[in-house]
Amino acid sequence: MSTPLYDVLLVAHVVAAVVGFGALAVAGVAAASAGGSADPVSDEGVRRFFRAGRDWPARVIFLVPVLGLALLLGGDSGDLHAPWPWIGLCLWTIATAVATALCWPAEQAAQETFAALQGASPEATEALLRQFRLACRRMERAAGAISVCFLAAVLVMILQP
């Protein structure tokens, strides 16, 4: 059943997923780039991405299941008993757990280490650079796992097994 409200909810659900998971994928790419940079302190892109603060667009992933549930309740109620919405919810749960437990803490550690790197003495620079690269690798791996969950969820939502 398609009504204007249902269509708006569907678009909002898709946009929330693309924005939230897209921001997490971009974080992974930025972390890979920063971790491979010979001199991240002088790299303007690294300075811009790793300035202190939360990645608010990534937090949009929390809207995805809310909008998905609204779609389920506002659409064909038979879908409540189908496996695909629950598979999607499980994938979202895994992705959000990885973001919350691994990706965002690694991002915060990278931001803090990067801030310390900017004013570090030459003696401290090497150790801080190792810590920064380690945090970037953790971010990159977590973002990769999240992206795999997102792609699997997209397939499940399209194929509706």
Secondary structure, 3 states (H helix, E strand, C coil): CCCHHHHHHHHHHHHHHHHHHHHHHHHHHHHHHHHHCCCHHHCHHHHHHCCCCCCHHHHHHHHHHHHHHHHHHHCCHHHHHCHHHHHHHHHHHHHHHHHHHHHHHHHHHHHHHHHHHHCCCHHHHHHHHHHHHHHHHHHHHHHHHHHHHHHHHHHHHHHCC
